[in-house]
Amino acid sequence: MRAVIDHFFNHINANPIELYSEFGLQHEMALFIRMTYPNYRVRLEYHVRRINPNLINLVKWELDLFVTEPDGNTSVVEFKMPKSDSGAPAEMYSAIKDVKFLEQLENVVDNRYAVLVTNNVAFWNAPRATSDIYHFFNGDEVNISSLLHQHTPAFLRDKPELILNNTHNAQWQELNDIEGGFWKYYVLRV
């Protein structure tokens, strides 16, 4: 599935699209997969209990994109698309929560990916940021590990800590939209 995701991003790099919302990006990838890989079964906003009704205590319940390949392998892609006008720490928390969710699906789904696409420079370059949450994302590489209260700004401390089983790394990649806007994205295999 990673090759399919990379194919999608290579395609929209060569043939830029309008990047306007997370939901729009989900649909663009779903349409791309359906058109390019017609033997793949693609579902959007798929409830995890349709895969396993016995799951409990998950941090969320809807799969952004659920794909079944012709050989029966299953994949989930969780999307985040914070834009330049969004609050970076809250969006970063949400991105790490997606990673936690994907870890919870380890024995349920074969392949799990977190995709984040943003034009918010604070995600990859916020040298004056005082909250440690930025350090998970800043630089050339994303390094996501457990998020403790000490890593978050005060306004996020009412949210639960996100304890991960592993550290997850990915390189930031560059992307331009149809209007020439500059974005970065990562594809994190969980």
MORAHU-V420370 format. One record per run of one state. SS is the DSSP state (alpha for helix, beta for strand, coil for the rest). FROM is the first residue (numbers start at 1). LEN is the number of residues. If there is no record, write none. Layout:
# MORAHU-V420370
ss: (SS/SS)
from: (FROM/FROM)
len: (LEN/LEN)
This chain:
# MORAHU-V420370
ss: (coil/alpha/coil/alpha/coil/beta/alpha/coil/beta/coil/beta/coil/alpha/coil/beta/coil/alpha/coil/alpha/coil/beta/coil/beta/coil/alpha/coil/alpha/coil/beta/coil/beta/coil/beta/coil/beta/coil)
from: (1/2/15/22/37/41/48/51/62/69/74/81/88/105/111/119/121/124/132/137/141/145/147/148/149/152/154/157/162/163/168/172/173/177/182/190)
len: (1/13/7/15/4/7/3/11/7/5/7/7/17/6/8/2/3/8/5/4/4/2/1/1/3/2/3/5/1/5/4/1/4/5/8/1)
